[in-house]
Amino acid sequence: MAGQINAFEMAQKQFDGVAKQLKLDAGVSEVLRWPQREYAFRIPVRMDDGSLKVFQGFRVQHNDARGPNKGGIRFHPAETLDTVRALATWMTWKCAVADIPLGGGKGGIVVDPATLSVREKEELCRGWVRAMWKNSGPRNDVPAPDVGTTPQMMGWMMDEYSRLVGQYTPGVFTGKPVGGGGSLGRTEATGFGVIYTVREAMKRRNLDPKKSVAVLQGFGNVAQYAAIGFVELLGGAVAGVSCYDRHDKKAYTYTKKGGIDPRFLISIVDQYGTIDKQKALDSGYEVGDGDNWIGLEVDVIIPAALEGQVNAETVKKISKSVKLIAEGANGPTTPEADEYFKKNDIFNIPDFLCNAGGVTTSYFEQVQNDMNFYWSKDEVLQRLDEKMTSAFNSVYDRSEKEKVYMRDAAYMVAIDRVVKAMELRGWLTGSA
Ligand code: NAD
C-alpha cells in the first residue's frame, strides 16, 4: 500500500492539475487539497495468548460540505496516514461525481487481519469504534468495509456504536450483512454500476454492445458482476478473465472459444477470487499466463483487480481493436497509460465514476436504515442505474463541452459540486 508512490501526493497532484484548468482560487484549492480532520489513535487489544497488543488506527475526514463523510476502513499491514488521506480525498470526489449527498472519509488499522483470531478481530473492531464514536455517526461520518474488512466486522462495529450511544443506530456503518441492516443489491452494485456506465458510453460512442467483446482483470466481487452484466444486461460476450491463484501464487488468464460463462466461473471461484484451475480445464477452458488478458483482441477492457495494472509497459500490449476501457478497480491506470489512451482515441471511464456503484448503494443502505424500511433488490438496482446513468452523462457532457479527457472532466464535475456546496454553506466567505 505504501510502496514507492505516495498516494496522497498523487491525489494532490491530480487535484492541482484540474484546479489549474478550472482557475480555482488559490485559497479554495488549499482547503480542498488537504483533509478537514484527521484522527490517529492507539487501540489496545487483549490477545488470545494473554498479552496486550496495541494497534495504530486512523480516520481521515476529507470534506463534509455535501454531507456526512463516507468511506471504508481498511485493515492492512502497510496502512499509512498518507494512504488514508489519499483515499479519503478520492471518496470526496467519488461521492460528488455520483451526486450523492455525502463527503469523503477513510479509515484504517495497521494490521494483517489474517494473523488475528475471530475474537481478536472483533475486539479490534470494537476498539476502533470506542476511539472514534464521538466523531462518527449517521449525520457525521459513516464508514464501510474495504480491504481486509468484511460485512460481519461492520455488524460488530455498528453494535458497539449502538451500545455507546444507547440506541440502535444501523446507519452509522454500511456494508452490513443482509438481515443485519444491510441492503439487497450491494453485492451486485459495483460490478453492475460499471456496466451501466459502459452501456451509456457505448450509446454515446455508437458502439453496439451486442457485437462487443470484453476482457476483465480480476474475478472478485467487482469483476464477477461486471462479467455477468456485460453478458446478461448488455448482450455482449466476455472473451476471458484474469485472476490471481492463491495456491500457485501467480495469476492466470481463463479463456474459452465463444466466450466464458461468468455464472459457471462464479460456481468454481473461492471467496478470495481464485478460480479452481482444474475444474476450469475440465470444462474446456484454456488457462494462459496471467498477463495475457491485456493483449486479447477485444472491444472493451475492464481492469477490476488492482491499482497500476495498465501502465507504460502493459499499455503497449493493448490490441488495436480496443475502443473502451472501464476502470472497475481503483487507480488501475497510470498517467503514462492515460497519455496513450488520449493519443489513440481509446475512451476511458475513470475509476471514481465507473466504480461509484458501491458507495451509491451504501448510501441507499443508509437511507433504508434511517427509514427503517427496506427496498427490494430490483428497486435498489433501478435507483442505482438512474444514478450511474446520470453521473456518466454529466461527466461525458462536460468532457465534450470543455474538450477534455474523461478523467479531467470527472474531476471538474466533482470539484465544482464540492466548491458550490462550500459556497452555499458560507464556508468561503465567512469565518466558518
Ligand atoms: P476482490 O478481493 O473481491 O477481488 C480481487 C480479484 O483480483 C481476485 O479475483 C484476485 O484473484 C484478482 N487479482 C489479484 N491480483 C491479480 C493479478 N495480479 N492479476 C489478475 N488478477 C488479480 O476485490 P474487489 O472487491 O472485486 O475489488 C477489486 C477492485 O475494485 C479494487 O481496486 C477495489 O478497490 C475496487 N473497488 C471495489 C468496490 C467494491 O464494492 N467491492 C468498490 C469500488 C472499488
Residues whose N, C-alpha, C, O or C-beta is under 5 A from the ligand:
A	BS01	NAD	T190 Q217 G218 F219 G220 N221 V222 A223 S242 C243 Y244 A251 Y272 G273 T274 G290 A304 A305 L306 G328 A329 N330 N355 G358
